[in-house]
Amino acid sequence: MTENKNIKKESLENENIFDESKSKNQEDNIEESEIKGNKPSSKKAKSKKPIKKSDSKKKKLEEEIEELEEKNSELNNKFIRLYSEFDNFRKRSLKEKDDLRKTASKEVILSLLPVIDDFERAMNSFDEAAKNNTTFDGIKLIYNKLMTVLKNRGMEQIIAVGNNFDTDFHEAIAQIPAPKKSMKDKVVDEIEKGYLLEGKVIRYSKVIIGK
């Protein structure tokens, strides 16, 4: 009897131990399932939200940057166009001022050309003996001073005699037989001198051409 009681007692104790271990395993499984199931899922749910928020913010910033770049490019193009227009205007104004400065004295010089012609005719009227007196020297001195002033203003004489006839500089008034074969189609004589002002013709040379 005593042995049967002891066996029963031991079996009861073993059952209790088994039940305790089973309940403990169940509790551990529940905790493990909570750790593996619920908690990571909550972490995933929580981690998704900030990612979405940062992505939208990044996209917004990229759009703003793109918009600013477009505005910057547009303003830069406007600046380049305005600068080019201003630079062209500045160059054109400088050229017009320079041309005006060069040709401002054109009318005055044109009015002085007949005076120069008279000076030259007066000097050519002196014979070789008269050219040695003081009167001729005075006339020549005044003539040279006048020509120096006009030369400083950009006037220069067109050299015609002995050169090929050129309609850009010469005006033919007559043709004569060439004194030499080499003078054919060239300027043989000059009736009236021609002049340039800053490289532009202000009076054509009146010439005679050899044929």
Buried (B, 14 or more C-beta within 10 A) or exposed (E): EEEEEEEEEEEEEEEEEEEEEEEEEEEEEEEEEEEEEEEEEEEEEEEEEEEEEEEEEEEEEEEEEEEEEEEEEEEEEEEEEEEEEEEEEEEEEEEEEEEEEBBEBBEEBBEBBEEBEEBEEEEEEBEEEEEEEEEBEEBBEEBEEBBEEBEEBBBEBBEBEEBEBEEEBBBBEEEEEBEEEEBEEBBBBBEBBBBBBBEEBBBBBBBBBBE
